[in-house]
Amino acid sequence: FLERGPNEPALEWEKRTRIALGSARGLSYLHDHCDPKIIHRDVKAANILLDEDFEAVVGDFGLAKLMDYKDTHVTTAVRGTIGHIAPEYLSTGKSSEKTDVFGYGIMLLELITGQRAFDLARLANDDDVMLLDWVKGLLKEKKVEMLVDPDLQSVYVEHEVEALIQVALLCTQGSPMDRPKMSEVVRMLEGDGLAERWEEWQKVEVVRQEAELAPRNNDWIVDSTYNLRAVELSGPR
């Protein structure tokens, strides 16, 4: 849905929210209702197909893996698309349903911003080439409105944008254990449990930020959790 001709209109906000929910339901089905479960391993905007009614269908299973429910992960050579690959998969080759959750979070950011997960063109403006880093930078500067795709021409629902950003940040946490399951993502998008989960996330981030600012005697220890810094977003209204 990011690919469109020069004369094609941008996707309306309402259609983007339908894509977010439809693709979340599709991934939840692959993870929780298939036996063995299916790990897609390449969740991105380009692999979310739309039917004539703009209903989202998860496509391109070229990198998908089957996983027994008793297993926690599968280990393979790292494959996927730069910008969408979860940190633990990149560093260890271990993929699980939580690597799909990370990719889904990045896809949400693509939906919101209209930008690609990895884009060297952002260097021209001294911006981060990785979409997640670019988004976190703007959130740190409290410039939420600059995240939204300008092609929407300000025709969107502000509290829905904030909710999708919150879900995206929950999905792209550095530790896979901290990320929600796709079934939880579906419930949050349907309005159940996001406020509580976001409040919990913010409390943890405050503690982490305080720990980062505290003087340490072991500066040589590398933090390998890829934790996000605290950002300020209002809760769902």
N, C-alpha and C positions, 0 to 999 in steps of 0.2 A: 503493500500500500504506500510505500515511500516513493515508488517509481510511478511517475505520471508525466504525460506529455506537457509541452509548454502551454497548451490551450486548455488543459484539463484543470478543473477547480480543485482546491485543496479539500481533503476529507473534512466534513463538518465534525464539530466536537461530539455531538450525540453519536455519530457513527464510530468515533474513536473509542468512546466508552463502551459501546457494544462489542467492539473488537477486543478490548481489554478483558471483558468478562467472558466472551465466547472462547477466546484462546486459553484463558485460565481454566475454564471448565473442560476443554479438550485435554490439557495437560494433566488435570486432576484425574480424568478418566484413564489416561495411559498409566498413571502411577498407582492408582488405587483400585481399578476395576478390570485390569487385564491380568491374565495369569499365563505365563510370567509377566511381571510388570515391564513396561517399556520405558527406557530412558532415552529421550530424543537426542540429546548432546549437541544440538545446534539450533537452539531456540533464538530466533531473531525475527525482525520485521519482515525480511524477505521471504521467510518460510511460513508466514501466516497468509493463507490464501482466503480470498473473499468470494462468496457466491453472488448471484445476481441481487440478492436481498441484503448484501453486505454483512452476512453472517460469517464469522471467522471459522476457518478450518485449518488445523495444524497440518502442514505439509512437509515434504522432503525428509524422508526417513533414511536417507543414505548413510548417516552416521549412527543411527539408533542401535541400542543394545538391549537385549532381553536380560532381565535380572530376577532371580528367584527371590521370593519374599523373605526368606531367611537370611539373605545376604544384605550387607549394608552398602556395598559399593562394588564396582567392577574396575579392574586396572587394565588400561590399554595405552597405546601410544596416543599422545595428545593430538586430537583433531578438533576442528571447529573454526570459528570465525573470530579474528582478533577484535577485542573490545567486548565480546560476549562471553569469553571463557572465564569460568570461576577460578579464583586464585589457587584453591587446593588442587584443582584438576591440572592447572598449568604447572604446578610445582611437583606433583606426585604422580600424575596420570590416573588418579582415582576419581571416577565419576559416579554420581548417584543422582537420585531424584533432586537433591539440593543443588546440583550443578545446573539442572534445568530451571530451578527456581531463580538462580542468579541470572541466567540468560533471559528469563521472563522479566525480571526487574529492569534489565537494560532495555528490553523491548518496550516496556512502559515508558521509559524516558524518551525513546525514539518517537513514540506516539505523542507525547506531550510537546516535545521540542521540534519535531519535524526534522531532526538532525540524525546523522549516522553515528553509530557507536564508536567508530574510529574514522577520523577525518583529518588528514594532514593540512587541509585548507584552513583549519582553525588557527594554525601557526601564524598565518598572515596577520591576525589580530592579537598575537601573543597569548592566545587561548590554549587550553589543554587539548591535545589531539584525542584523548579518551573522553567520551561523552560523560561518563560517571564523574571523572575528576572536574570537568567543566561545570557540571551541575552542582557539585559540592562547593565549588568556588563561589558560584553565584549565590547559593543558599547562605554561605558564611557571610557574604556581604549583604544579605537580606534583600536580594534583588529577584524575588520569586517571579515577578511579572516578566522579567527578561528571559525566563525559561520557556515560556509558551510560544509555540510556533507562530511567527508573525503573519503567516498566510491565513491564520484564523481571523485576523483583523479584529481582535478583541471580542469575538463572538464565542464565548465559552462560559461555563459555570465555574466561578472561582473556587467554591468549596469542593467541587469535584476535582479540579486540578490539584488542590492541596491534598486531597485524599489519595489520588493516584501517585503523587510524589511520595507521600508517606509509605504507601505500599511498596513502591519501587525501592526506597531506602531500606525497608525491612527485608526485602528480597535480596539485596546486594550486600548484606553484611559480610564481613570477612570470614567469620566462622560459619561453616555450613550448619552447625548445630543450632545457631541462633536464628537461622532463616525459617520462615513458616513453611509448612507443607502447602502444596497447591490447593488442597481442599480447604485449608484455612484462608488462603488468598481469596478463593471464591466467596467464602463467607464474609470476609472483610469488604470485598467489592460490593456485596449485596447489603452492606450496612450493619454487619454483625461482628463486633469485637475489635474494630480498628482503633477506636479511641483508647481502649484499655491497653492494647498492644503497643500503641504509639507512646502512651504515657510511660509505660514500663521501659521502652527503648530510650526515651529521653532521660529518665533517671539514671540508667546505666551509663549513658554517654556523658552526663555531668560528672559522674565518678571517674570515668576514664579520662576526661579532660583535666580534672583536678590532678589526677595521677601523672599526666603528661607534664603539667606545669610544675609539679613538685621537684625539688632538687634530688638527683639520683647519684649514687656512688658507682653504679654499674652501667655507665653510658655505653659500654661496649656491647651490652646485650641488645640484640635486634628484636624488635617487636614484630613477630611474624603473623599476627592475626589480622593485619590489614583493617584495623578498626577505623570507622568513620569518626570524624570530629563531630561534636554536637552542632546541630543546626537548629534554627528557630523557625518552626512552622506552627501555626495555630492548629488545634485539633478540629475534627469534623464539626461543622455547624449545622 
